[in-house]
Amino acid sequence: MSHDFRQNLQLDPHRHAPDALQPMTDSSAPAWLETPLGAAVLELETRVLADALADVFGFELVQLGRWGRGGEASTSARTQHRCWLAPDASGPSAIRAEFHALPSATGSVEAVLVPHTLEHAPHPHEMLREVERVLVGEGHVLICGFNPLGPWGLRHLVSRGQFPPSAVRLMSEGRMRDWLGLLGFEIVDVRRYLFAPPWTQRLSGRTRGWLEERGPQLAPWLAGAYLLKACKRVRTLTPIRPAWQKAPAVVGGLAEPTSRNAA
């Protein structure tokens, strides 16, 4: 954990959980991501995130939620420091705290990564508001989500919310865009991926590669997941100058001076 982020924790002491800085040693990954299907999702998503994070710079990136081995999803970040946060976080660069009460000062983080965390967070709206609060102006948030309208969403529905195991709810790309727009974010990039079906991994690597390459152009609505990258816009108020009274046109003589001309 960086010294600067520890300072931010001290600046806002009432926001972190009482045990936020206790020693953490558990670094086990969710069981589903260890299965062949889950591992394939994680491998693909790691590549997608590496590309999306290539132009995200700054001092601090915070990953909200475990995805893979702790903060594995943010390993390609080009910020000077990174950490990951969760109520049960443990291991290197881990901070234990609640998602709806982030232990950071307002406007102190350059980037936030949310890898499927909104799909199981108890208070997703409050979590996004906290993300907006801690981000600096022009900072970025990257959100990964499973598409509820494609084949992966269909399997989630058929399984009665048991697939993927970590997803309590699935939120569409359109809904996520609306939430971000209400908070003043501007979408700067979107990636749609995971076109392989969610019920088998018998496809060859070549076939899966073809689906990921052609899927966004041929059938983007069939994507199993999406990545939204949004920028926190800070709009300044432009003062409106008073409308001065225009001098009347001179017709047949000199016009009476207005207050502006007299001055």
N, C-alpha and C positions, 0 to 999 in steps of 0.2 A: 504494500500500500504506500502511495507517495506521501511525502511530508506535507505537500500542499493540500492534499485531500484530507489529511488528518487535521490540518488547520481549519478547513471548512467544517469538519465535524465539531470542532470546538466553538466555532462561531454560531452554530445552531444546535445547542446541546439538548433541547427539548424534543427534537424530532427523531432521534434514533432510539432504538429499543434499549432497555437497560443493559442487556448483555451484548450490545453491538460490537464491542471490542474484546470480547472474551476469546481465549484461544480456540482455534477451530482446526480439526484434524481430519474430519470425514470428507473424502474426495471421491466417493463412489458415484458412478454415472447412473442415470435412470435405466432400469432394466430393459425397457423397450428399445432404446438406442443401441443396445448390445446385440439385438437380434439382427439377422441378415437384412430385413426390410428397414428397420430403424437405422442401421449402420449406413445403408445406401442413401437414405434421406440426409443423414448428417454429413456424409461425404460430399453430396451434391450441394447442400446448403453452405458448406464451408467454402466451396469454390465461388458460389454466388456472392457470399459476403465479402470474400477477399477482393472481388472486382468492385463491389459497391463501396468498400471502405478505402479504396486506393486514393481518393482525393479528399479524404477527411483528415484534417490536420489539427493540431492544437496541443494543449498540455494534458488534458484528462479525458478519458473515455470510461463510461460506467456501463457495464452490462447488467441488466436487471433480469435475474432469474438464471437458473442452471440450465444449460443446454449442452449436452456432451459432458465432458469432464470439467465441471465447474465453469470457468470462464473461457472454455475452449473456443467458443464461437467468435470471440473478439481477438484471437491471437494475431490476426492479420492487420489489426489497426495500426495506423502510422502516427498515432498520438504518442507523446513522450511517456505517458503512464496510462495504465488501465487497471481496473479492478472490477469485481463482480459482486453483486449484492442479492441477498435473498433472506427470508426469515430463518432458514436452516443452513445458510452458507457456511462452508468450511474449507480449509485449505489455503494455499498461497493466494495473496491478493484478494481475500474474501472479506466481506463486511456483512455482519448479521443485522438485518433491520427489516422493517415492514415496507412494502412497496408504496403504500399510500402516505408514508411519512419519511421521505428520503433524508438521510442524515447529511445534507449538504446545504451550504448557504445559497441563497438566491443568486442566479447568474454566475455560477462558478464552474460549470462543466461545459466542455466544447462539443461533446458527442455522447449520445445515449443509445445503446443497442438493446432492443426488446425482442428476443428470439422466442416467439410463441408464448410469452409470459402472460399476455392479456387474455389468453384462452383459459387460464386457470386462476388468475389473480382474483381475490375476493371482491375487490373494489376497482374494476378497470377504469372507470371514469376518474376517480380520485388519483389513480396511478398516472394517467396521462396528464392530469393537471399538475402533478408534482414534477413530471418530466419537463413540462413547459416552464415551471418555476426555476428549476436548477440550471437550465440551459442558458448560455450566454446568447446575446443577440447574434443572429446569423449562425447559431449552432445547429447541429443536425441530430435528428432522431431517425433510427432505422428500425422498422417493425417487420417481423416475419410472422405470417399467419397461414393457416391451412384454408383453402377455398371451400366454403360450404356448398357451393353450387356445382362442383365438379365431381368426378368419380370418388375422390377422397372424402368429400363431404357426404356422398351417398353411403359410403361404408360407415362413416361416423353415425349417420342416421339409422342405418340398419342395425348397428351394434348398440343402439340406444346410448350413445355417448361414451362407449367404452373403447373407441378407437379414433385417433391414437390415444393411448391410455392417459397421457398428460392433459388432453384437451377436454375441459368441462363444457366449453361452448366454442363454436366456430363463428367467426365474424367475417363478413364479406369485405372485399376490397372497397366497395362503394361506401359501406358503413364506416369503415376506418377513415376514408377520405373525409367524410362529413365531420367526424369527431375532430380530426386534425384541423380542418378548416375553421371550426368554431373556436379553436384555441389560437388561431392566428398563424398556423403553419402553412407553408406553400409546398406542395408536392414537387420535387425536383427530379425524381427518378422512380420508375416502377419496373420490377422484374417479375415475370411469371415463369414458373418452372415446375418440375415434378410432374411430367407428362406420362411417366410409366404408371401402369395400373397399380392400385394399392393392395391387391390380393395375391400377387405372385412376384417372385424374383427369378423366374425361369428365363426371362429375357436375357439375351446376350448383351455384353457391354456395348457392342457395336449398335444394336437395336436401341438400347436406352440412350446412347449418345445421339442417334439420329432423331429420336423423339424430342430430346431437349433442344436440339438445334432447329428443327423445323416446327415444333409445336407452337411457339409464340407467334409465328406468321400464319400457320394454317388453322389453328384452333385454340386461340388464347383462353377461351372460356373453359377449356378442359384441363387447364393447369391445376395441379393438386395444391399448389401453394403460391404465395406472392410475397414480394419484398417491397415495402414502401419506404422511400427515403424522403424526408421532409425537412425544410429549413425554417427555423424560427425567425420570422420577419419582424423587425422593429421599425414601425412607421412613426416618423416625427411629425408633429403638427406644424403646418405652415401658416404663419399669421396672415390674416387678410387685411390688406391696407384699406383705409377708409376711402370711399368713393367721393372724390372732390366734385363740387358742382362745376359743370362746364361753363366757360364764359359764353355768353350769348353772342350770336353772330352780329357783326357790325353792319347795320343797314341804315344808310343815310345819316351817319354821324358816329360819334364815339359812344361806346357802350359803357354803362356804369360798371365800375370795378367790382369783382366778387371778393369775398373774404380772402381767398387764396391769393388773388392778384394784389390786394391791398397789403398783404403781408410781404 
